[in-house]
């Protein structure tokens, strides 16, 4: 399941998965998607190693900028991923 995290002013949507253990490491999948003419730009970033995959339409510079943003918010993303997203965190 993916949880809404943030919408940037340019309509870029950022969502994240639940926290999961992969080979003993806590990981979170972060997906980014932006509407463009005729479709979407999209990419997936895996925390904690910031491994990008399924990058479609984004330039290397744009990925670098998105990575900076995700790195600056990683602690919050992890916290929400452990709690089930904003909806659960705000209900507690």
Rosetta constraint file for C-alpha pairs under 8 A:
AtomPair CA 1 CA 17 HARMONIC 5.84 0.50
AtomPair CA 1 CA 18 HARMONIC 6.84 0.50
AtomPair CA 2 CA 15 HARMONIC 6.04 0.50
AtomPair CA 2 CA 16 HARMONIC 5.21 0.50
AtomPair CA 2 CA 17 HARMONIC 4.49 0.50
AtomPair CA 2 CA 18 HARMONIC 7.03 0.50
AtomPair CA 3 CA 15 HARMONIC 5.31 0.50
AtomPair CA 3 CA 16 HARMONIC 5.27 0.50
AtomPair CA 3 CA 17 HARMONIC 6.12 0.50
AtomPair CA 3 CA 18 HARMONIC 7.77 0.50
AtomPair CA 3 CA 84 HARMONIC 7.40 0.50
AtomPair CA 3 CA 85 HARMONIC 5.42 0.50
AtomPair CA 3 CA 86 HARMONIC 7.60 0.50
AtomPair CA 4 CA 13 HARMONIC 7.84 0.50
AtomPair CA 4 CA 14 HARMONIC 6.55 0.50
AtomPair CA 4 CA 15 HARMONIC 4.49 0.50
AtomPair CA 4 CA 16 HARMONIC 6.70 0.50
AtomPair CA 4 CA 85 HARMONIC 7.14 0.50
AtomPair CA 4 CA 86 HARMONIC 7.50 0.50
AtomPair CA 5 CA 13 HARMONIC 7.77 0.50
AtomPair CA 5 CA 14 HARMONIC 5.55 0.50
AtomPair CA 5 CA 15 HARMONIC 4.95 0.50
AtomPair CA 5 CA 16 HARMONIC 6.72 0.50
AtomPair CA 5 CA 77 HARMONIC 7.82 0.50
AtomPair CA 5 CA 85 HARMONIC 7.46 0.50
AtomPair CA 5 CA 86 HARMONIC 7.23 0.50
AtomPair CA 6 CA 13 HARMONIC 6.04 0.50
AtomPair CA 6 CA 14 HARMONIC 5.24 0.50
AtomPair CA 6 CA 15 HARMONIC 6.98 0.50
AtomPair CA 7 CA 11 HARMONIC 5.92 0.50
AtomPair CA 7 CA 12 HARMONIC 5.58 0.50
AtomPair CA 7 CA 13 HARMONIC 4.61 0.50
AtomPair CA 7 CA 14 HARMONIC 6.28 0.50
AtomPair CA 8 CA 12 HARMONIC 5.13 0.50
AtomPair CA 8 CA 13 HARMONIC 6.59 0.50
AtomPair CA 10 CA 34 HARMONIC 7.81 0.50
AtomPair CA 11 CA 34 HARMONIC 6.08 0.50
AtomPair CA 11 CA 35 HARMONIC 6.98 0.50
AtomPair CA 12 CA 32 HARMONIC 6.83 0.50
AtomPair CA 12 CA 33 HARMONIC 5.59 0.50
AtomPair CA 12 CA 34 HARMONIC 4.27 0.50
AtomPair CA 12 CA 35 HARMONIC 7.15 0.50
AtomPair CA 13 CA 32 HARMONIC 5.71 0.50
AtomPair CA 13 CA 33 HARMONIC 5.27 0.50
AtomPair CA 13 CA 34 HARMONIC 6.23 0.50
AtomPair CA 14 CA 30 HARMONIC 6.96 0.50
AtomPair CA 14 CA 31 HARMONIC 5.77 0.50
AtomPair CA 14 CA 32 HARMONIC 4.69 0.50
AtomPair CA 14 CA 33 HARMONIC 6.71 0.50
AtomPair CA 15 CA 30 HARMONIC 5.78 0.50
AtomPair CA 15 CA 31 HARMONIC 5.34 0.50
AtomPair CA 15 CA 32 HARMONIC 6.66 0.50
AtomPair CA 16 CA 28 HARMONIC 6.75 0.50
AtomPair CA 16 CA 29 HARMONIC 5.57 0.50
AtomPair CA 16 CA 30 HARMONIC 4.37 0.50
AtomPair CA 16 CA 31 HARMONIC 6.16 0.50
AtomPair CA 16 CA 77 HARMONIC 7.32 0.50
AtomPair CA 16 CA 81 HARMONIC 6.94 0.50
AtomPair CA 17 CA 28 HARMONIC 5.75 0.50
AtomPair CA 17 CA 29 HARMONIC 5.25 0.50
AtomPair CA 17 CA 30 HARMONIC 6.59 0.50
AtomPair CA 17 CA 81 HARMONIC 6.17 0.50
AtomPair CA 18 CA 28 HARMONIC 6.43 0.50
AtomPair CA 18 CA 29 HARMONIC 7.84 0.50
AtomPair CA 18 CA 80 HARMONIC 7.99 0.50
AtomPair CA 18 CA 81 HARMONIC 4.40 0.50
AtomPair CA 18 CA 82 HARMONIC 6.16 0.50
AtomPair CA 18 CA 83 HARMONIC 7.93 0.50
AtomPair CA 18 CA 84 HARMONIC 6.22 0.50
AtomPair CA 18 CA 85 HARMONIC 7.72 0.50
AtomPair CA 19 CA 26 HARMONIC 6.45 0.50
AtomPair CA 19 CA 27 HARMONIC 5.83 0.50
AtomPair CA 19 CA 28 HARMONIC 5.19 0.50
AtomPair CA 19 CA 78 HARMONIC 6.85 0.50
AtomPair CA 19 CA 81 HARMONIC 4.87 0.50
AtomPair CA 19 CA 82 HARMONIC 5.20 0.50
AtomPair CA 20 CA 26 HARMONIC 5.57 0.50
AtomPair CA 20 CA 27 HARMONIC 5.30 0.50
AtomPair CA 20 CA 28 HARMONIC 6.43 0.50
AtomPair CA 21 CA 25 HARMONIC 5.26 0.50
AtomPair CA 21 CA 26 HARMONIC 4.61 0.50
AtomPair CA 21 CA 27 HARMONIC 6.01 0.50
AtomPair CA 22 CA 26 HARMONIC 6.46 0.50
AtomPair CA 22 CA 27 HARMONIC 6.55 0.50
AtomPair CA 26 CA 48 HARMONIC 7.58 0.50
AtomPair CA 27 CA 46 HARMONIC 6.82 0.50
AtomPair CA 27 CA 47 HARMONIC 5.32 0.50
AtomPair CA 27 CA 48 HARMONIC 6.01 0.50
AtomPair CA 28 CA 46 HARMONIC 5.87 0.50
AtomPair CA 28 CA 47 HARMONIC 5.15 0.50
AtomPair CA 28 CA 48 HARMONIC 7.29 0.50
AtomPair CA 28 CA 78 HARMONIC 7.00 0.50
AtomPair CA 28 CA 81 HARMONIC 7.05 0.50
AtomPair CA 29 CA 44 HARMONIC 6.87 0.50
AtomPair CA 29 CA 45 HARMONIC 5.98 0.50
AtomPair CA 29 CA 46 HARMONIC 4.69 0.50
AtomPair CA 29 CA 47 HARMONIC 6.37 0.50
AtomPair CA 30 CA 44 HARMONIC 5.68 0.50
AtomPair CA 30 CA 45 HARMONIC 5.08 0.50
AtomPair CA 30 CA 46 HARMONIC 6.14 0.50
AtomPair CA 30 CA 47 HARMONIC 7.52 0.50
AtomPair CA 31 CA 42 HARMONIC 7.38 0.50
AtomPair CA 31 CA 43 HARMONIC 5.89 0.50
AtomPair CA 31 CA 44 HARMONIC 4.45 0.50
AtomPair CA 31 CA 45 HARMONIC 6.32 0.50
AtomPair CA 32 CA 42 HARMONIC 5.47 0.50
AtomPair CA 32 CA 43 HARMONIC 5.30 0.50
AtomPair CA 32 CA 44 HARMONIC 6.26 0.50
AtomPair CA 33 CA 40 HARMONIC 6.37 0.50
AtomPair CA 33 CA 41 HARMONIC 5.52 0.50
AtomPair CA 33 CA 42 HARMONIC 4.32 0.50
AtomPair CA 33 CA 43 HARMONIC 6.67 0.50
AtomPair CA 34 CA 40 HARMONIC 5.35 0.50
AtomPair CA 34 CA 41 HARMONIC 5.10 0.50
AtomPair CA 34 CA 42 HARMONIC 6.48 0.50
AtomPair CA 35 CA 39 HARMONIC 5.97 0.50
AtomPair CA 35 CA 40 HARMONIC 4.36 0.50
AtomPair CA 35 CA 41 HARMONIC 6.41 0.50
AtomPair CA 36 CA 40 HARMONIC 5.14 0.50
AtomPair CA 36 CA 41 HARMONIC 6.75 0.50
AtomPair CA 40 CA 57 HARMONIC 7.68 0.50
AtomPair CA 41 CA 55 HARMONIC 7.88 0.50
AtomPair CA 41 CA 56 HARMONIC 5.54 0.50
AtomPair CA 41 CA 57 HARMONIC 4.75 0.50
AtomPair CA 41 CA 58 HARMONIC 6.19 0.50
AtomPair CA 42 CA 54 HARMONIC 7.33 0.50
AtomPair CA 42 CA 55 HARMONIC 5.88 0.50
AtomPair CA 42 CA 56 HARMONIC 5.26 0.50
AtomPair CA 42 CA 57 HARMONIC 6.71 0.50
AtomPair CA 42 CA 58 HARMONIC 7.17 0.50
AtomPair CA 43 CA 52 HARMONIC 7.02 0.50
AtomPair CA 43 CA 53 HARMONIC 6.29 0.50
AtomPair CA 43 CA 54 HARMONIC 5.29 0.50
AtomPair CA 43 CA 55 HARMONIC 4.22 0.50
AtomPair CA 43 CA 56 HARMONIC 6.22 0.50
AtomPair CA 43 CA 58 HARMONIC 7.69 0.50
AtomPair CA 44 CA 52 HARMONIC 5.62 0.50
AtomPair CA 44 CA 53 HARMONIC 5.30 0.50
AtomPair CA 44 CA 54 HARMONIC 5.99 0.50
AtomPair CA 44 CA 55 HARMONIC 6.78 0.50
AtomPair CA 45 CA 50 HARMONIC 5.65 0.50
AtomPair CA 45 CA 51 HARMONIC 5.46 0.50
AtomPair CA 45 CA 52 HARMONIC 4.45 0.50
AtomPair CA 45 CA 53 HARMONIC 6.46 0.50
AtomPair CA 46 CA 50 HARMONIC 5.19 0.50
AtomPair CA 46 CA 51 HARMONIC 5.13 0.50
AtomPair CA 46 CA 52 HARMONIC 6.49 0.50
AtomPair CA 47 CA 51 HARMONIC 7.09 0.50
AtomPair CA 47 CA 74 HARMONIC 7.94 0.50
AtomPair CA 50 CA 67 HARMONIC 7.29 0.50
AtomPair CA 58 CA 62 HARMONIC 5.89 0.50
AtomPair CA 58 CA 63 HARMONIC 6.44 0.50
AtomPair CA 59 CA 63 HARMONIC 6.30 0.50
AtomPair CA 60 CA 64 HARMONIC 6.21 0.50
AtomPair CA 61 CA 65 HARMONIC 6.32 0.50
AtomPair CA 62 CA 66 HARMONIC 6.16 0.50
AtomPair CA 63 CA 67 HARMONIC 5.98 0.50
AtomPair CA 64 CA 68 HARMONIC 6.28 0.50
AtomPair CA 65 CA 69 HARMONIC 6.41 0.50
AtomPair CA 66 CA 70 HARMONIC 6.12 0.50
AtomPair CA 67 CA 71 HARMONIC 5.91 0.50
AtomPair CA 68 CA 72 HARMONIC 6.20 0.50
AtomPair CA 69 CA 73 HARMONIC 6.41 0.50
AtomPair CA 70 CA 74 HARMONIC 5.71 0.50
AtomPair CA 73 CA 77 HARMONIC 6.18 0.50
AtomPair CA 74 CA 78 HARMONIC 6.07 0.50
AtomPair CA 75 CA 79 HARMONIC 6.22 0.50
AtomPair CA 76 CA 80 HARMONIC 6.16 0.50
AtomPair CA 77 CA 81 HARMONIC 5.95 0.50
AtomPair CA 78 CA 82 HARMONIC 6.21 0.50
AtomPair CA 79 CA 83 HARMONIC 6.41 0.50
AtomPair CA 80 CA 84 HARMONIC 5.92 0.50
AtomPair CA 80 CA 85 HARMONIC 4.63 0.50
AtomPair CA 80 CA 86 HARMONIC 6.32 0.50
AtomPair CA 80 CA 89 HARMONIC 6.83 0.50
AtomPair CA 81 CA 85 HARMONIC 5.68 0.50
AtomPair CA 83 CA 88 HARMONIC 6.32 0.50
AtomPair CA 83 CA 89 HARMONIC 5.99 0.50
AtomPair CA 84 CA 88 HARMONIC 5.56 0.50
AtomPair CA 84 CA 89 HARMONIC 7.03 0.50
AtomPair CA 85 CA 89 HARMONIC 6.27 0.50
AtomPair CA 86 CA 90 HARMONIC 5.85 0.50
AtomPair CA 87 CA 91 HARMONIC 6.27 0.50
AtomPair CA 88 CA 92 HARMONIC 6.55 0.50
